[in-house]
């Protein structure tokens, strides 16, 4: 009898030990889960946020520049449209410097008389930390380009505006804010934006810029207002807008090699007698600066005429103002 009780007691002790061990394991598992769960959640959240940021960057890049491939070669319109220039601000203040709307005679070249390939290197979104480097390279190769700038009022940016203008390059307008939601909200918003940029550049250089590039191009699909109305406004102001038919690929959202970026330009130029090359002068476009000397060497080997935009330049326009009359 005593032996049975001892056996039963031992069995009971074993059962208790098993339950205690099981409870220990359960507690350890719960502690491990609650310890690791926040880390796992944080890691998953971080990966999701990173993915969303990359997706947003890609969307923004696609919105900023509609490349030639997106609308097809058949939609490009190339034509000559020299015209009389008006000022965006038709009533200058009394204390403003007298405006000079025509290019200086010594720098105005009738490009229609130049034989052979004509290439216009254009840089959007500056000034930036890369602007001076670009200017130095262009000076080294003794060529002029066109800068479609945005509005910046710091001393460095104003100095860059001056150097672009005084060194014989074409200082042109992209937009003041480069904020699509602001610029293309209403036609009035666009007018206000471009006038603000015109006023800034006039204040710095004493001359009103005459050439415009719309953010996203004239065929962009992000504008909430009809680009036909914007085009008609720009045309009525005596401004000429320029799109592009060659891209180096620095705004496609794809990671390109130096060779690919150079080949994009050269192969594009080889396809046209009149090439307007889209590039960017802003942070993150260092490869554009790095490849520029190679691009210039290859263009010179092609015997191409590298020119700044002026009144005699044949514009490349994805949508032409005459089309807005036909379609309305």
TAQUI-V97581 format. One record per residue. N is the residue number from 1. RES is the residue in three letters. PSI is psi in whole degrees, 0 to 359 (none if undefined). OMEGA is omega in whole degrees, 0 to 359 (* if undefined). NEAR is the number of other C-alpha atoms within 10 Angstrom. Layout:
# TAQUI-V97581
N,RES,PSI,OMEGA,NEAR / N,RES,PSI,OMEGA,NEAR
This chain:
# TAQUI-V97581
1,UNK,314,178,6 / 2,UNK,323,180,7 / 3,UNK,321,179,8 / 4,UNK,315,180,9 / 5,UNK,320,179,10 / 6,UNK,319,180,11 / 7,UNK,317,179,12 / 8,UNK,318,180,12 / 9,UNK,319,179,12 / 10,UNK,320,178,12 / 11,UNK,320,180,12 / 12,UNK,318,178,12 / 13,UNK,318,179,12 / 14,UNK,318,180,12 / 15,UNK,319,180,12 / 16,UNK,319,179,12 / 17,UNK,320,179,12 / 18,UNK,318,180,12 / 19,UNK,321,179,12 / 20,UNK,315,179,12 / 21,UNK,318,179,12 / 22,UNK,318,179,12 / 23,UNK,319,178,12 / 24,UNK,313,181,12 / 25,UNK,317,181,12 / 26,UNK,315,180,12 / 27,UNK,316,180,12 / 28,UNK,317,180,12 / 29,UNK,315,180,12 / 30,UNK,318,179,12 / 31,UNK,317,180,12 / 32,UNK,316,181,11 / 33,UNK,311,183,12 / 34,UNK,339,176,11 / 35,UNK,317,184,11 / 36,UNK,332,185,12 / 37,UNK,314,179,12 / 38,UNK,321,180,11 / 39,UNK,317,179,11 / 40,UNK,316,180,12 / 41,UNK,317,179,11 / 42,UNK,317,180,12 / 43,UNK,316,179,12 / 44,UNK,318,179,12 / 45,UNK,318,179,12 / 46,UNK,316,180,12 / 47,UNK,322,180,12 / 48,UNK,317,180,12 / 49,UNK,317,179,12 / 50,UNK,317,178,12 / 51,UNK,319,179,12 / 52,UNK,320,179,12 / 53,UNK,317,179,12 / 54,UNK,321,180,13 / 55,UNK,318,178,13 / 56,UNK,319,178,12 / 57,UNK,318,181,13 / 58,UNK,317,179,16 / 59,UNK,317,181,12 / 60,UNK,318,179,14 / 61,UNK,320,180,17 / 62,UNK,325,179,18 / 63,UNK,323,185,20 / 64,UNK,319,183,20 / 65,UNK,117,176,21 / 66,UNK,110,186,22 / 67,UNK,166,183,22 / 68,UNK,322,184,17 / 69,UNK,333,187,10 / 70,UNK,333,181,9 / 71,UNK,356,174,13 / 72,UNK,148,183,10 / 73,UNK,331,185,11 / 74,UNK,343,181,8 / 75,UNK,357,179,12 / 76,UNK,136,177,18 / 77,UNK,119,180,16 / 78,UNK,126,183,19 / 79,UNK,163,176,12 / 80,UNK,133,180,12 / 81,UNK,56,176,13 / 82,UNK,142,181,15 / 83,UNK,167,180,12 / 84,UNK,139,184,13 / 85,UNK,135,173,19 / 86,UNK,167,176,16 / 87,UNK,143,175,20 / 88,UNK,321,176,23 / 89,UNK,106,186,13 / 90,UNK,354,180,8 / 91,UNK,79,183,7 / 92,UNK,151,179,13 / 93,UNK,157,184,9 / 94,UNK,329,185,7 / 95,UNK,6,179,6 / 96,UNK,153,176,10 / 97,UNK,146,178,13 / 98,UNK,131,186,12 / 99,UNK,144,174,13 / 100,UNK,103,186,14 / 101,UNK,341,180,15 / 102,UNK,144,177,15 / 103,UNK,154,178,16 / 104,UNK,140,185,10 / 105,UNK,324,184,7 / 106,UNK,342,181,6 / 107,UNK,350,180,11 / 108,UNK,115,179,14 / 109,UNK,133,176,18 / 110,UNK,98,186,11 / 111,UNK,343,179,17 / 112,UNK,341,180,11 / 113,UNK,355,180,8 / 114,UNK,128,181,10 / 115,UNK,152,178,10 / 116,UNK,185,182,12 / 117,UNK,138,175,18 / 118,UNK,129,182,23 / 119,UNK,129,179,22 / 120,UNK,110,177,23 / 121,UNK,122,182,25 / 122,UNK,141,183,25 / 123,UNK,119,180,23 / 124,UNK,157,165,22 / 125,UNK,1,179,22 / 126,UNK,180,1,22 / 127,UNK,159,177,26 / 128,UNK,184,178,18 / 129,UNK,345,180,16 / 130,UNK,348,188,18 / 131,UNK,312,182,22 / 132,UNK,322,178,16 / 133,UNK,317,179,15 / 134,UNK,315,180,19 / 135,UNK,320,180,19 / 136,UNK,319,180,11 / 137,UNK,315,179,16 / 138,UNK,321,179,17 / 139,UNK,320,180,12 / 140,UNK,321,181,10 / 141,UNK,4,175,12 / 142,UNK,47,176,10 / 143,UNK,158,179,17 / 144,UNK,150,182,21 / 145,UNK,186,180,21 / 146,UNK,133,181,25 / 147,UNK,114,174,30 / 148,UNK,99,192,25 / 149,UNK,165,172,27 / 150,UNK,176,186,21 / 151,UNK,120,174,24 / 152,UNK,138,186,18 / 153,UNK,6,178,11 / 154,UNK,160,185,8 / 155,UNK,319,181,9 / 156,UNK,313,182,13 / 157,UNK,320,178,19 / 158,UNK,323,177,19 / 159,UNK,323,178,15 / 160,UNK,319,175,18 / 161,UNK,314,182,23 / 162,UNK,314,182,15 / 163,UNK,320,177,17 / 164,UNK,310,183,23 / 165,UNK,311,186,19 / 166,UNK,337,179,12 / 167,UNK,7,174,11 / 168,UNK,6,174,16 / 169,UNK,165,179,21 / 170,UNK,122,178,23 / 171,UNK,113,186,27 / 172,UNK,172,186,29 / 173,UNK,135,173,28 / 174,UNK,300,172,28 / 175,UNK,164,179,26 / 176,UNK,309,187,21 / 177,UNK,332,187,17 / 178,UNK,27,175,19 / 179,UNK,108,185,13 / 180,UNK,316,183,18 / 181,UNK,328,180,12 / 182,UNK,309,185,14 / 183,UNK,316,187,24 / 184,UNK,22,178,22 / 185,UNK,312,176,14 / 186,UNK,164,176,16 / 187,UNK,322,177,17 / 188,UNK,323,179,11 / 189,UNK,320,178,14 / 190,UNK,315,180,21 / 191,UNK,316,181,16 / 192,UNK,318,182,15 / 193,UNK,311,185,21 / 194,UNK,328,177,23 / 195,UNK,321,179,18 / 196,UNK,320,179,18 / 197,UNK,318,178,24 / 198,UNK,316,180,23 / 199,UNK,319,180,19 / 200,UNK,313,182,20 / 201,UNK,327,176,26 / 202,UNK,320,178,18 / 203,UNK,322,184,14 / 204,UNK,319,188,15 / 205,UNK,341,184,20 / 206,UNK,8,180,16 / 207,UNK,139,177,21 / 208,UNK,129,175,26 / 209,UNK,151,186,26 / 210,UNK,355,186,26 / 211,UNK,143,187,23 / 212,UNK,145,166,21 / 213,UNK,123,180,21 / 214,UNK,137,172,24 / 215,UNK,122,184,27 / 216,UNK,354,180,21 / 217,UNK,167,182,23 / 218,UNK,342,180,21 / 219,UNK,19,183,21 / 220,UNK,155,181,19 / 221,UNK,13,182,13 / 222,UNK,346,183,16 / 223,UNK,136,177,19 / 224,UNK,347,177,14 / 225,UNK,161,180,15 / 226,UNK,126,178,12 / 227,UNK,339,177,22 / 228,UNK,321,178,20 / 229,UNK,321,179,13 / 230,UNK,318,180,20 / 231,UNK,316,179,21 / 232,UNK,321,179,16 / 233,UNK,311,180,16 / 234,UNK,316,180,21 / 235,UNK,319,180,17 / 236,UNK,332,179,14 / 237,UNK,0,179,17 / 238,UNK,16,178,18 / 239,UNK,152,177,21 / 240,UNK,131,180,23 / 241,UNK,144,184,24 / 242,UNK,130,170,26 / 243,UNK,219,183,27 / 244,UNK,159,173,25 / 245,UNK,3,176,23 / 246,UNK,138,177,26 / 247,UNK,146,175,28 / 248,UNK,346,175,24 / 249,UNK,12,183,21 / 250,UNK,358,178,21 / 251,UNK,23,181,22 / 252,UNK,348,183,17 / 253,UNK,359,179,15 / 254,UNK,146,178,10 / 255,UNK,108,182,11 / 256,UNK,153,174,14 / 257,UNK,165,176,11 / 258,UNK,316,183,14 / 259,UNK,318,180,11 / 260,UNK,319,182,13 / 261,UNK,318,178,20 / 262,UNK,315,181,23 / 263,UNK,326,177,16 / 264,UNK,317,181,16 / 265,UNK,309,186,23 / 266,UNK,316,180,20 / 267,UNK,324,177,13 / 268,UNK,315,180,17 / 269,UNK,323,180,24 / 270,UNK,340,183,14 / 271,UNK,346,185,12 / 272,UNK,151,170,14 / 273,UNK,336,182,13 / 274,UNK,100,187,22 / 275,UNK,127,172,26 / 276,UNK,114,189,27 / 277,UNK,125,179,22 / 278,UNK,123,174,22 / 279,UNK,177,183,24 / 280,UNK,142,177,27 / 281,UNK,80,180,26 / 282,UNK,172,181,17 / 283,UNK,141,179,13 / 284,UNK,358,180,12 / 285,UNK,36,182,15 / 286,UNK,330,181,16 / 287,UNK,331,176,13 / 288,UNK,319,178,23 / 289,UNK,315,184,18 / 290,UNK,325,184,14 / 291,UNK,348,185,16 / 292,UNK,315,179,20 / 293,UNK,319,179,17 / 294,UNK,318,177,14 / 295,UNK,314,182,20 / 296,UNK,319,179,21 / 297,UNK,315,182,12 / 298,UNK,323,178,16 / 299,UNK,322,178,19 / 300,UNK,325,176,13 / 301,UNK,332,177,9 / 302,UNK,358,183,14 / 303,UNK,30,180,12 / 304,UNK,146,175,21 / 305,UNK,111,181,18 / 306,UNK,116,192,19 / 307,UNK,155,171,21 / 308,UNK,152,178,24 / 309,UNK,135,171,27 / 310,UNK,190,186,22 / 311,UNK,339,183,21 / 312,UNK,3,178,16 / 313,UNK,136,174,21 / 314,UNK,113,184,20 / 315,UNK,150,166,24 / 316,UNK,121,183,20 / 317,UNK,125,179,22 / 318,UNK,325,175,22 / 319,UNK,127,182,22 / 320,UNK,148,184,23 / 321,UNK,328,179,19 / 322,UNK,329,179,11 / 323,UNK,329,181,11 / 324,UNK,335,177,14 / 325,UNK,317,181,10 / 326,UNK,323,188,7 / 327,UNK,6,182,7 / 328,UNK,none,*,6
